[in-house]
Amino acid sequence: MKKISIMMAMLFFALILQAQNMQDLIAKAGDSKTFPKSDVVVIFDSTSVEMQATGLSYYQMHKLVKILTLQGAKQNHIVKVGYDPLSAYVEIQKVIIHKANGDTKTIENPVLDYAAPARAIYWGAREKMIEVGRLEPGDALEIITFKKGYTYALLQGASDDDNDKYIPPMRGHFYDIVPFWSNEPILEKTYVLSIPKDKMLQYEIFYGELTSKLQFQGERIEYIFTKRNIMPAERESGMVSKNNVNTKLLMSTSPDWYAKGKWFYTVNEDYDAFTPTQEVQEFVNELLKGSKTELDSISVLTHWVADNMRYSGISMGEGEGFTLHNAEMNFTDRCGVCKDKASLLISFLRAAGFESYAAMTMAGERIDDVPADQFNHSVTVVKRRNGDYQLLDPTWVPGVRELWSSAEQQQGYLMGLPDGADLMYTPISPPENHYVRINGKSKLDKAGLLKGSFTITAEGQSDASVRRVFSGLRTEWDKNLEKELLNLHPNARLTKVTHTDNDKYLEEPVSITYHYEIPDYAFVGANEIIFTPPMASGVFKRAMAHLYTNTAAENKKFGFKDRCSRLVEINEEVELPKYDEALPLPTADKVSSEYVSFDGGYELNGKKLQFSETISLGKRVYEAEEWPEYRQAVLNQNHFADQKIILKK
């Protein structure tokens, strides 16, 4: 096994040498009074990395954790390290308990190696674990681990050198993403990287500051990064990823995004991932018989893959990382993860005569501008006749009328093109592309019985949300439709419902028309009638994710997310029973900003009560300073849902 250099070891243990002994460090670290909201405190967390010319890297990790509470003791009674045996080798080298009374105990229990728990993706990930046993507050756990390799698996050619499979996908290069944030306090975190002098490293520190130092060691350069007194990362409801607001270090020896994009293209073409088989060619020819336009063909192929290839990642041996499985495997199995669905669509498009390639993206998190591997999702791009590239995502659009899910707007992506490509971001999708329109008409009688009807139509991501009432068994559809009505009132009775053909979802947006009656909908007293118009009180909230937003905080420190941009338009006319006077109708102030607007209210003309409201939410990811307007729009809609109309007899 490769041994870390003497100088690296000296740097690695420099923190320990600053104190007289380990017990001094532990005693000075504080206790539950010092960190009242934490179960543990990490006294130090040190990582030293030695990169070889091939890109093979050796990691030595050393960590000291002090237990503050019984819950912290419970959470740390085992030490666990996850890894992928196709791309990494790990060892738990030493675990020592430093007891509060000054005693030390080296754990001699066997290290177990077992298959990691998995769901949906079964790629052979494993975990190594050693049982520590009972800990008490005041004890400290010292853990020394070793790793060689990287975090992604890639198909490699056969080799007699066992270390070859641990060389990263871009051979000869190094990349890492190091979070200098934590959910528990860290007194000191250090990361040391030693690379050959001829390797050009670019790095950047995002969302904070680190102490950094560079020093030359013969034919190598060492980069040292340190941060002290790291407090637990703050949380806010609905906030963007913690990696987008807390300090992190990005490093890469890749010269730019173009180099990474070209590599991604080359590695998959060399593997021959996308060449359609004769069976695929014949199948595509049959699928496209009714297509009349370029977009028709793209849509047919995208939605066939989206709807007919099951999302389930089974282990197929070497090749589970960036290399996309080939057409024969994907078409035969019709089962895989995002990269397999993307790969089959590329094969289909090439069979249809299109120029098509794979792309990488990062769902749920911003890609910052250093060409490290900030990717967790694979998609497809197709070149249109006008020369523009169009993004397609067969993973995120099953049953969705879009070709690229707008739940992925404002998301970074990198295309794997022959000449490479720069990092790009998906544009904002206008809210009118994702409208929800509800139009209702009802009549309230003097006994409180409400009879009426309403029609809901939707498009884009809102269409997909409404359409989920048709998910599952067809025999359950009527029950699902009725549940939406029962959300209005437990006494609601569905008298008739009609809807568009869900099997033909690509032909037209969803439309559902309800006819209903609700006995005792209004409270009828001796002198008054009290009720809320049903469309104002809320129906099909499943298509209005913003209504589930926690609006308790008046301001936010961090950016926040919605599911998608969205336009909601609600209109209802209620015919009223005889009354003498209406008390003042509920009102709400307008909201108007670049990306958020709200307008709505009541009009009363004799026995006709008209309610209308329009909410426009213009994007998916918002800045913290946009929260007041967004919050007010949500509060306004909920305000009308909660307020009562009071008619005096």
N, C-alpha and C positions, 0 to 999 in steps of 0.2 A: 504494500500500500504506500502511496505517495506520502512522505512526511513533510510537514510544514517547515519552512526555513526557520533558522534560529532567530533572525531578525523579526520575522512575522510573529513568532512565539513571544518574543520580548514585548512587541507592541500589543499583542493579544492579551497579555497578562499585566499590562502597565497599570490598569485601573486597580488591580488587587495590590500591587506593590505600593500604591499611594497610602495604604493603611497599614498599621502594624501587623494585623492578621485578619482573617476572615471574620472572626467574632467581633472585631471592632467595627467592621463595615456593617454587620448585621445590627449591632447595638445602636449605631448612629442612624440607621435607616428610618427610625420612627415606628409608630404603632398605630392602632386603630383610632387613637385620638388625633394623630397627625393627619391621617387619611380616613376621615369618618365615613366616606361613601364608597370605600374600596375594601375588597376582601383580601387582596395581596398588594404588595409593592415589589416591583422588580428593581433590585439594587443595581445590577448591571446586566446588559444584554450586548454581547460582543460577537461580531462575525468577522472572520478573516478569510479572504478568498485569494487563491493563487491560480491565475489563468495561465494555461500553456499556449504555445504557438498555434496548436490545432483548434483551440477554443475550449478544450477540456478544462474544467475548473474544479478545484478542491476547496471545500468550505469547512472551516472549523468554527463551531458555535459554542459559546460558553455563556451560561446564564445563571444568575443567582436570584431566587425569588423568596421573599419573606412572607410567611403566612400571618395575616392579621386577624382573621375571624374563623369561626368553626366552618362557615360556608367555604372560605378559602381553603381550609384543610381538606374538606370533602372534595372540592374541585381538583385538587392536586394530588390525590392519593395514587394516581398512576401517571406515568410519563408516556406520551404517545407522539409518534412522528409518522406522518403520512408520506408516501412516495409512489412513483410509478416505476416498476422494475424495468420497463422498456427504455427508460431515459435517465434513471438515477439509482445510485446505491447509497444507502444510509446506514449509519451505526449509532447506537446509543452507547457511548464509550464509558461513561461514568456518571453515576448518580449518588450524591452524598447528602445525607440529612445532617444539618447543623442544629442540634437541639438548643432550646432556649437556655438550658443549664450549662452549656459549653461543651457537652459531649458531641462527638461526631460518629456517624454510622454510614459506611459504604454499603450500598444496596447490592446484594449478591444474587438476587432473584434472577431467573432466566429471562432473557429478552425473547418475547414471543413475536412471531411474524405471521400475519394472517390477512385474509382478503378484507379490504375495507368495505364498510357498509355502502351500498349503492342504490340509486333509484334512477331509472330511465337510461342511464349510461353505465354500461358494464364493460369497462376497458381493462380490467385487471389491476386497478389501483390496490395498493396494499398499505398496511400500517405495521410499525414496530412499536411494541409496548412493553414496559416493565412496571411491575407493581411496586409502589413505594411503601404502602401500608399507612398506618395511622400517623397523622400529623396533628400538632397542636398549635394554637396561636403563639407566636414568638419563635417557632421553628423556621428554618430556612432550607430551601431545596436548591442544591447546586447541580446543574445538568451540563454535561459536555457531550456534544454530538458531532458527527462527521458526515459530510455528504460529498459525493462527486457526481457530476452530471448536470442536468438542467430540468426544467419543469414541463417541457413538451416532448412528446414522442414523435419521431419521424421515421419513415421507412428508410433504412440504410441497406447498402449492399452487403453481401456476406464478407466477413473478415475474420482472420485468426486472432486479432487483437480484441480482447474482451472490453477494452476501454473505448473502442470505436463507437459503440452504441451510446456512450455518454457524451460524445462530442455534439454540440448543439447543431440545430438545423442549418444555420449559416456557418458552415465550417470556417474556422479561423477567426470567428468573431465572438465577442462577449456582449451580453446585455443583461440588465437586472433592473428591477423596480423595487426599491427599498422604502417601505413605509417608516417614517420617523414619527409615527403616532401610535396610540395604543388605547385600549379600553380600560387599562389599569395604569397607575402611575409608574414611571420609569425614572430612576435617579440619573442613570447615564446609559446611553446607547451609542455604540461605536461600530463603524463599518470600515474595514480596511480592504482595499483591492490592490493586489500586486500583479502587474501585467508586463509583458516584454516591452522594451523601450521602443521597438518599431511599431507598436500598435497605437493608433491614434484614438484616444478615448474622448468622446464628447459626453458631457453630463450637465444636468441643470437641477437646481433645487426649486421645488414648487411649493407655494403656499406656506412659506415660513423661512427660517434661517437655520443654517448648520455652521458649526466651526469646521473648517476644512484646511488640509495641509497636503502638500505634495513633496515627496523626497525621492531622490535617486539612490538606488541600491545596485551598483554594478550595471548589469545589462537589463535591469528592471526599474520600473517606476511604481512607487507606492502612493496611493491616494487614501487619505484618512479623513473620515467624516464623523463628527461627534455632535450629539445634542444632549444637554442635561436638563433635568427637572421637567420631564414630559408629563403633563397632567392628562387624565383621561379625556378622550375626545368628547366634545359636546354633542348632544343630540337634539334634533328638532323634528317634530312631526312632518313627514312628507319631504324631508330635506334631500338634496342631491347626495350622491355617493360621498362617503367620508374621505375617499381618496381624492376628491375634487376640492376639498376645503382644508385638509390637514397636511402637514409637512411630509413631503416624500422626495426621494432622490431617484432620478432616472439616469441610466448610463447605457451607452451603446458605442461599439466600435464601428457599426455600420455607418458609412459616410453620409447617407441621407435616405429619405423615404423612397426615392427612385431605385436605389440599390436593393432595398428590401422588396419593393414591388416586382422588380425584375427577377429576383431570386424566387419569389413565390410563383411567378409564372413558370420559370425554368424547372423547378423541382417537380411540378405537377405534369408538365409536358414530357419531361424525361421519364416519368413514371407511366406515361401514356394513360392518364386518368380519364380523358374525355373522348377518345375515339369511339364513335358509335359502332356497335356490332351490327351484323346484318339483321338480327331480330329487332334491335332498337330502330334501325332505319325503316324497316317495314311497318313497325308500329307507329312511328311518327308520321309516315306517309298516310296512314289510315286516319290518324287523329286530325290531320289538317285538310281532309277532303272538303270540308264545308267552309274553310277559312277564305275570306275574300281580300283581306288587307294585311299589311305587315303587322299591325297591332293585334288583329284577330289571331294570327298565328302565335305571337308571343304570349297572348293571354291564355289561349287554349293549352299551350305547353306548360306554362307556369302553374296554372290551376290544376292541371292533371297531376303534376308532381306533388303539389301542395296537398291535394285531397286524397291521393292514393298511395303515398309513401308514408308509412307509420314512423313516428318519432320514437325510436328506441335504439340506443347505442350498444350493440353487442360486440364483444371482443373478437376481432378478426386477426389477431396476432400482430406482427410488426406493421406499423403504418397507421397508427391511430391518431397521430397529431395533425400537422399541417398538410400532409399528403392526403389528397382526396381519393376515395376508393373509385375503382373504374366502373365503366358503364355496365359491363357484364354482371359484376357483383351487385351493383345497386338495382339494376332492372330485375334481376332474378330474385333478390331478397325483398325488395321494396320495403326496406326497413333500415333506419340509420338515424344519424343526428344531422345537425345543420349542414355540415360539410358534405355529407352524402346526398342530401336533397339538392344542395347547390350543384354538386357534381353531375347528378343525373339530369338536371335541367340544362346544364351546359352541353351535355352529350345530345340531348333532345334538340336544342337550338342549333348545334352544329349539323345534326342530321337534316335539319330543315334549311340549311344553307346560310345560317347566321354566323357572324363572328362573335364569339362569346367566351368569357373568361371568369375566373373565380376572383372574389374580393374578400377581404377581411374587415371586420368592424368590431366595435366594442359596445355591446348592449348595456345600457344602464350606467355608463360611466364615460366621462370625457377622456379623449385621447390628447395628451399634452405633446407638444412639438419636439420630441426627441425620439428617434427611430428605434425605440425599444419595443418589445412584444406586448403592446397594450391592446390585445385582441382576445375576444372570447366567442366570436360568432363568424360564420362563413356564409356569404351570399353570392349572387350571380350578377354579372353585368353583361349586357348585350349591346352591340353597336348598331344603331339605327342607320337607315339609308342616308340620313342627313349628316352622318358623322358623329352624332352625339352618343354618349354612352348612357344607358338606362339601367338603373338598379332594379333587381328583382329579388324577392325573398320568399321562396317556396316554404320556408319553415314557419313564417309568421302570418301567412295569408290563407290557411285552410278555412273555407267558408267566408272569406273576406273579399269584397269586390275590388280591392286594390291589388296592384301587382307588387308594390313595395309598401310595407306597413307604415302608416304615418305615426304609429306608436314608436317609430324609430327616427322621427325627425330630430334635427339638431344633433346628429350622431356622426362621429368620425368614421371614415372608411378608407381603405387602401386597395386599389385595384391591382391585380397581378397581370400586368400587360407586358408584351415583348420588350418594350423599351422602358419599362417601369412607369411609375406614376407618383404624383405628390399626394400627400394627405389631403383629403377633402372632407367636407361636412355636408350632410343631407340638409336640404332647405326646409324652411318652415312651410307647413301645409296650411293654407288658408282655412279658417273655421267653417266657411260655407261648404267646403268639401266634406264636412262631417256634421251635417245638420241633423237636428231632431225637431220635427214639427208635429205638434199635437193640436188638433182642432176639435173642439167639443161643443155639443149643444145639449142642454138638459132642461127639465121642467120640475119645479118643486111645488108640491101641493100643500094645502093648509094643514094636513096631518103629518107632514115631514117626509113623505115619500118622494124620492127623487128618481125620475126616469130620464134616460138620455142615451147618447151615443158619442163616441169620439173615434177619431182616426189618427194613428201615429204613423208617420213616414220617417225614414232616416237614410243616410248615405254614409259611405266610407267606414271609418271606425265605429261611428254611431250605429250604422246599419248592422255591423257585426255584433254589437252589444245587444241590440234589440233581438236579433236573430237567434240569440242563445236560448230563447224560449223553445226553439225547435231542436235543441241538442238532445242527445239521448234517443231512446226508443220512440218511434212514431206514435205508439199507443199512449205515450205520456204527454204529447203535445197539448191536447185539450186541457189537461190538468195544469200544465205550466202556464197556459194562457189565462186560465181562471185565477191562478195564484196572483198574477199581476193585478187583476181587478180587486181581489180580496185585500190587497195592500191599501186600497182606498178605504174600505170599511168591511168589518167581518160579516155584515148582513148582506153584502152585495150578491146579486144573482145575475149570472150571465144568461141573457136570453138568446143572443145570437152573436157569432163572431165569424168574420171572413178575413182571408189574408192571401197575399201573393204566394205563388208556388215556391216553397223553399228549395226544391230540387233545381229550380231554374234561377238561382240567386244571381247569376251573372247577367241575366237578361234585363232585370229591372230592380230598383231599390225596393226594400221591404216596405210593405204597407199592411197594417192590421186595423180592422174596424170592429169596434165593440158596440153592442147594444146591451143595456143593462137596466136594472132597477134596484134601488136600495131602500127598503122600508126603514123608517125611523132615522133617516140620514140627518135630518135637522132636529134640534131640540125645540119642541113646541110647548111654550108655557102659556100661562093665562094672558100675559101681556106682550109676549115677544116670541120671535122665531130666530134661532141662532144656528149658523152653519158656515162652512167654508166651501166655496165652489170646488168640485172634485179635481179639476185639472190644476188648480192652484195648490191643492193640498198634496199633490205629488203622485204621479203614475209613471211607470217605467223608469224609475231612478237608476236602473241598471245601465242606462245609456247616458247618465249624467254623473260621472265619477266625481266631479267637483263637489257634489252635495255631501259626500262622505269625508270632506276635508275637515280636519280639526281647526276650528277658527278661534280657539281660546286666546291665542297670543295676538296682541295688537301689532307687534313688529317681529321681524325675523332677522337673525344674524346671517343665515346661510340661504343660498338659492334653494328653490323647491320645485317639485315636479307635479304635473298632472299626467293623466294617461295619454292624452292627445289634445290638439286644438279642437274646438267644438263650438257650434252655433245652436242655441236652443230657442225655439219660437213656440209659445203656447198661447192659444186663443180659445176662449169659451164664452158662450152666451147662455145665461140662465134665465128662464122665465119664472118669475116670482109669483107667489100667491098674493091675495089681497093684503095690503098692509097700510098703515097710516103714515109712518115715518121711518126713515132709515137713519141710524146713528152714523156719525162720520166714518167714511170708508178708510180702510188701511192705505197708507201711502209709503213710498220709499224714494229716497233721493237717487237721481241718476248717477251713474258711474261712467266716466269717459276717459280713457287713456289710450296709449298706442296699441296695446294688446288686450285690453279688458274693457268691456262696456256692459252696462245694464240699463234697461229702461222698462218700466212696467207700471201697472196700476189698474184702477177700476173706473168705469163710467156707468152711471145709473140714469136710465131714461124710462120713467114710468115703471112698468113691470119687467123691463129688460135690464139685466145686470151684465155688463160686458167686462171680462177680465182679459188682460193681455200682458205678456212680458217677453222680453228678448234679452238673452245673455250671450255675449260673444267672448270667447276665451281664445286668444290668438296664437298660442304656441304650446309646446309641451314642457319646456324647461324655462323657468323664470328666475330673475335676479331677486335678491332679498328686498331691494327697494320697490319692487313691483307688488309686494305682498299686500299693502293696505288696500289697493284697488281690487285685487283679486278677492281678498277676504270680504270686502264690502259687497261685491257682486254675489258671493255665496250667501252672505248674511241676508241680503235683500230677498233672494229667492226663498230662503227658509223662513224669512219673516212673513211673506205672503202665505206660505203653507201653514203657518201657525196661527195667524190672525183670523178672527171670526167676523162675519157679517151679522149685524144685529138689526132686525126689523121690528119696529114697535107696531103692535096691533091697534 
